[in-house]
Amino acid sequence: MPTPRTARLLAVLAFVAVGAAGLQLRWGGQDAPLDTLRIGVGPWIGYEPFVAERELGDWPEGLTLIELESNTETLDAFIEGRVDVAGLTLDETLRLARRGVDHRVIAVLSDSRGGDAVLGRPGLQGLADLRGRPVLVEDTAVGRLMLAAGLREVGLSTSEVQMERTQATRIGQVWSRGYADAVVAYSPVIEQLKAQGAVELFSTRDHPGLVLDVLVARPEALQRPAAVAAMRAAWDRGVARLAARDDADAAVLAPGLGLSAAEYQTALEKVELMTGARSDAMFDGHPSPFDASLQRIEAEWPPGPGERRAAPVLAPGGRP
């Protein structure tokens, strides 16, 4: 049976073979012993410290990393209790709160610094050209937030474009069929779409705090402080490993995201990976950087049908 990272590579090879039929990375069916702390993450460069430590470092006993095909799958796995801890965007964590799903935010993992972008077809001069045109957006708040932030800079609103909602795993397929003139995407999808000719129109590079990824835990998971501490230590070691920008490490890890080693190193430049100490600082101040990012999302994304107004629940000080 292939390892999770090998299964990931096989899925990517299938993606390439069918001519960008979509990012079909289904490796979330991995079995985990019931006595382990199960950590769920999607295929995003901002979660790679966990993967790097498992593949190349000293992965602790009692932890299982479960790689899922998208953040939407990770969100569902957390809600259904198939993972104990999950890496999610802040907007997805807000969705947990509004749905009444018990959770605790225990850390900020990363801040996108170019790892999320609005891409367009060749020939578009800028975001202003999107008026009246179809734009692919993953059906999450972060996709709409990205599009709204970019359009605002050129005096447009989301009502002035045709938002075409799709799942993250179908972005490549829908884009390759020419169904839209622009798309909101994230790394490694950004790099794969650029290889098909897409051009960058707007990104988080100059907008720190626009897209944060956080680590959330089920309350019962916090009753295992030793395992949680081991998980956080593994994350910090992974952050340090990736900060070294070792080409040999990149060569091992890159295929799992469908990237070359050089593209992997470039993708790492598009995200700030946060150590535990840096994460703690995100919760300091009034408002804290965490609060400021949350308020921005709430302003763009009011509660939907069946949802109540609520905020993500923090563990004390952002730590269990």
N, C-alpha and C positions, 0 to 999 in steps of 0.2 A: 504494500500500500504506500502511495507517495506521501512524503511529509507535507505539512501544510504549505510550506514555501514552494515545494516541488509542484504540488497541485495548483498553486497559484501560477507558476510558470506555464504549466500545461494549458491552463485556461487562457492565458495571454497568447500563447502560440496559436490556439484555436481562433482567438480574436483576429490575429493578423492573417491567418489563412483564409478566413471568409471575407476579407476585405472590409475591415472596420464594421463588423456587424453589431457592435455594441460591446461595452466592457462587461463581459460575462464572467465574472470571477466568483464562482460559487464554491467556496470552501468552508462554508459555515456549518456543515453537517458533522464536524469533527466531534467525536465522543469525548467527554471529559468525566473522570471519576467524580462521584458525587461529593467526595470530601475535599475537592479542590475549590479554590476561588476562581471562578470563571470570568475572564475579562473579554468583552466583545469590542472589536474595532472594525471599521471599514477600510477600504483601500485609499487612504489619504496620507500624503507625505507627513502630515502633522502627527500621525500615530506611529511613525516608524521607529522611534526609540524603543518601544516595546518589542517590535519585530527584530530590531538589530540586537537587542540583548538576548533574546531567545535564540537567534541564529548564530551569534558570534560571541556571546558573553557567558555569564554565569547565571542562567535562569533558575530561580528558586524552585525548590520542590513545593508542592501544594498550590501552585498557580498554573492555570491553563489559559493560553491566549487563543481565542476563537476569532478567526478572521472571516468577516462577512462581506457580501458583495457591495453593500452601500450603507450609508448611515441610516437610511430608512429601514433596512433589514436589522441593523443594530438596535434601533429604537424599538422595533417590534419584539426583538429577542428580549430586551430589557423589560418591556411591559408584560410579556408572557412568562417571565421568570426563567428564561433559558440561559441568561447570563446574570451574574451577580453585580458586575461593575461594567460600565460602558463608556467609551469615548464618543461624545456627541457634540454637535455644535450648540452654541448657547440657545439659539432659537428652538432647537429640538428639545432642549431641557425645559424651556418655557412651555412647550407643548405638553410635556409630562405634568407640569404643575397644573395647567389648565384642565387637564383630563382627570386630575385627582389621583395620579399615580404617585405613591409614596417613594421618595428618593432623597438623597443628600448629595449636594455638590461638594466634592472633597478637594478639587484642585482645578486650576486652569492649565491646560496642557500646551496650547499653542495659540499664537496670534498670526493670522494670515497676512503676509507682507508681499503680495503678488501671487499667492497660491490660489486665489479666486479671481476670476476675470470675466468680462463680457468680450466675446470674440465675434468677429464679423466675416462676411465673405470678402474675398479680394475685390478691391474697387471702392468699397465704402470709405469715405473720407473721415468719418467720425460718428459719434453717437447721434448727432443731429440728423444724420441720414436715416435713422431708424423710424422716423415718424411714419406711422401707417404700415410698417412692415412687421412680419411675423418674427417673434423671438422665442427660442426654446428656453424654458425655465423649468428646472426640477421643482416638483411640487412640494417645496419646503419654504419656510419663511426666509431662509438665508438667500435663496435664489431671487425672490422678490425684493429683498433688501438690497442685494447687489445691483439689480436692475434699476430700482428706484434711485439709489444713490448716484449711479452713473448718469441717468437721465436728468436728474436735478441739476447737474453741473452744466447742462446745455439748455436748461429752461424747459424741459419736457417732463411729463408725468407718465406713469405706467398706463394710464387710460389712453394715451396717444400712440401706443404701439399695440400690436396683436400678440398677447402673451399666449404661447402654446405650451401647456404644461405637459411634462413627460417624466418618467422615472429616470433616475441617474443611469441605470444600466442600459437604457435605450438611447441615450444622447448620441453616441457614436453612430448608431444605426440610422436614427432619424436625420441626423446631420448629413450623413453620406448620401442620403436619398434626396437632398436638396429641399427639404420641407420648410426651411426657415432661412432668414438672412443673417441672423445673429443667434448667439447662444450664451447662456451663463454656465460656466464650467469651473472645475477645480483641478489641481494637479493630482494624478497624472493625466487626467482627461485633456487638460489644456495642451500638454505637450503632444499628445496623440492627434488632437484636432489641428494643431499648428502644422504637424507633419502632412496633413491633408490640404494645407493652404490657408487655414483660418488665420486672421490677423487680430491682434489685441487692440480693443477700443477703450477699455477701462479695467483697472485692477485694484486690488487692495494694497498695492505697493505704497501708495501715498495716503492710505487711510487706515492707520493702525487702530485696532480695536473694533473695526467694522465686523470682522468674522473671528470669533473666539471659539476654540474647542475646549471642552471641559470634561472632567472625569466625574461621573455620577455613580453612586452606589445604592443598592437596596439597603434599607436600615439594618436588616439582619446581618448583612455582610460586615458591618462595622462592629459586630460582636466578636469578630476575629481580628483583633488589632495586630497580632504578629504577622498574619498574612497580608493585611493592608500595608503595614510598614515595609514588608519585603517587596511588595508590588511597587511602592513608591521609590524604594531604593533602586529597584531594577530599572525603573523609568529614568532616574537620574544618571545611572551608569550608561544607559542607552543614549541620553542626550549628550553626555561627554564623549562617547564613542563617535557619534555622528558629527560633533563639533570638530573632530580631528580631520574630517574630510579625507579619509584614507581611501585611495583609489581601489585597493584590493577589497576593502569592505563594500564599497559601492558596487563593485563587479558582482559580488555575491547577492546583494540586496536588490539591485535595480531590476532584474528580470521579473521579480514578483509584482512590480508595478507596471510592467510592460515598457520599461525604459532602458536605454543604454546607460552605462556607468556615468558618462558625461552628462546625460540628461538628468540622471538621478542627483548628481552633485548640483546641477543648476536648480532643480526643484527644491533642494534643501535651502537654497538662498532665498526662497520665496516664503519662508515661514520662520517665525521665531519660536523655537522649542524651549519651553520654560522649565527650569529646574524647580525643585520644591521651594527654594528660597524666593525665586522670582515669582512663582505662583502665589505665595503668601502675600507678597507686596501688592498683588492685584486686588486684594480685599481690604487694603488700607485706605483710609481717607473718607471724606464725606462730601460728595459721593466718591466712592472708590472707582478705579478704572473698570472693575467688574460691573458696578452699578451703572456707570455711564454707558457701557455697551448694551446693557440690558434695557435701559431707558430708550435707546435708539431703536432697538428691535420692537419694543412695545408700541412706539409711536407709529411704526410702519405696518404693524401687524396686530390689529385688535383681535380679541377672542372670536372664534368662529362658532357655528351652530353646535350646541351641546357642550360648549366649553365655558368655564367660569373665569373671571379675572383672578389671577393668582400669580405668584412669583416663585421661581425656583427656591428650594429649601437648602440653606447652607449648613454644612457641618460647622461646629464652632470654630471660628477662625479659618474656615476653609479646609480644616483638617479633622479627621475623626478623633 
